[in-house]
Amino acid sequence: MTTGHVFIATSLDGFIARRDGAIDWLPGLETDPGENYGYDGFIESIDGLVMGRNSFEKALEFETWPYSRPTIVLSHTLDDMALRGDIRKAVEISRLAPGDLMAALAQRGWSRVHVDGGKVIQSFLREGLIADMVITRVPVLLGAGLPLFGALPADVSLAHDETRAYPSGLVQSRYRVR
Amino acid sequence: MTTGHVFIATSLDGFIARRDGAIDWLPGLETDPGENYGYDGFIESIDGLVMGRNSFEKALEFETWPYSRPTIVLSHTLDDMALRGDIRKAVEISRLAPGDLMAALAQRGWSRVHVDGGKVIQSFLREGLIADMVITRVPVLLGAGLPLFGALPADVSLAHDETRAYPSGLVQSRYRVR
């Protein structure tokens, strides 16, 4: 079975971006020189990414495509044909529902998927497709923005694995979904 | 000057209670026998509490009044005269705005106030009256409820002081408001 894995930063009040998608409040690399907060190790452990259109459009703003693993973009409005030439090999658009997508990815031999973006994480959590989450808290309150979490059909009980505080003030916790 | 201090538990998705005020998802004392998560030390450090009507009515559900420090309840609808006999010495109703209340408490010689309850914490944060917050994360997602944080006129930058993970899975972080 293919499992979903979250690795994401939020403000202390639970937002992953401002309302307009801005992530200016995330500390830059200069805050902890040489520190990648475990991201490189996480990326090495996954077979590919699943994200929504918002995260995809955010990624397109980088000069070069920022992800080294194959990426599935969940969208009903985008089309493979419209993809920029340089990312056509890295990115695939899918209209599948979360469960159907995970079944399709299992067929391809993917075992671990990085699930990214608020709405996509929420829909995968609702379907019970997330195995664990690494959440890094940035010491700031934004007051408004795009939330990491959303409505659920029932409580989701978690097991705390590990927490690490960084000199920059970021606090990273890993939880398994029970 | 009198400073406001927060000591509160939230679900991982940032709720301090379910929509109806229920806190059944908070771990009981049996989870970490003899562990009070630093609450006793915190209470010893404060001169009194400020809370809203919701927290007050929650406290009234206990067989005996649960707070050992003088308590101010912010309410426009309650009245001192309506207070139950056994808590008349412990509780006072106030209609003052946060800043005016803190000025009045300073006059009384209070230096540290425990600010409790979502709406009251949010209004004190908006007025810059909170000095630090101890937030204890319970490893559960509720999906809905009464949020700890709310809208703000601007970002609130925090400094991370300390984080401690408990065997029960609770993770407690202390932040100073910059």
Chai-1 contact restraints between the chains, C-beta under 6 A:
chainA,res_idxA,chainB,res_idxB,connection_type,confidence,min_distance_angstrom,max_distance_angstrom,comment,restraint_id
A,D13,B,F149,contact,1.0,0.0,6.0,A-B,restraint_1
A,G14,B,G14,contact,1.0,0.0,6.0,A-B,restraint_2
A,P139,B,L158,contact,1.0,0.0,6.0,A-B,restraint_3
A,P139,B,H160,contact,1.0,0.0,6.0,A-B,restraint_4
A,P139,B,Y175,contact,1.0,0.0,6.0,A-B,restraint_5
A,V140,B,D155,contact,1.0,0.0,6.0,A-B,restraint_6
A,V140,B,S157,contact,1.0,0.0,6.0,A-B,restraint_7
A,L141,B,V156,contact,1.0,0.0,6.0,A-B,restraint_8
A,L142,B,D155,contact,1.0,0.0,6.0,A-B,restraint_9
A,G143,B,A151,contact,1.0,0.0,6.0,A-B,restraint_10
A,G143,B,L152,contact,1.0,0.0,6.0,A-B,restraint_11
A,F149,B,D13,contact,1.0,0.0,6.0,A-B,restraint_12
A,A151,B,G143,contact,1.0,0.0,6.0,A-B,restraint_13
A,L152,B,L141,contact,1.0,0.0,6.0,A-B,restraint_14
A,L152,B,G143,contact,1.0,0.0,6.0,A-B,restraint_15
A,D155,B,V140,contact,1.0,0.0,6.0,A-B,restraint_16
A,D155,B,L142,contact,1.0,0.0,6.0,A-B,restraint_17
A,V156,B,L141,contact,1.0,0.0,6.0,A-B,restraint_18
A,S157,B,V140,contact,1.0,0.0,6.0,A-B,restraint_19
A,L158,B,P139,contact,1.0,0.0,6.0,A-B,restraint_20
A,H160,B,P139,contact,1.0,0.0,6.0,A-B,restraint_21
A,H160,B,G169,contact,1.0,0.0,6.0,A-B,restraint_22
A,T163,B,A165,contact,1.0,0.0,6.0,A-B,restraint_23
A,T163,B,V171,contact,1.0,0.0,6.0,A-B,restraint_24
A,A165,B,T163,contact,1.0,0.0,6.0,A-B,restraint_25
A,G169,B,H160,contact,1.0,0.0,6.0,A-B,restraint_26
A,V171,B,T163,contact,1.0,0.0,6.0,A-B,restraint_27
A,V171,B,S173,contact,1.0,0.0,6.0,A-B,restraint_28
A,S173,B,V171,contact,1.0,0.0,6.0,A-B,restraint_29
A,Y175,B,P139,contact,1.0,0.0,6.0,A-B,restraint_30
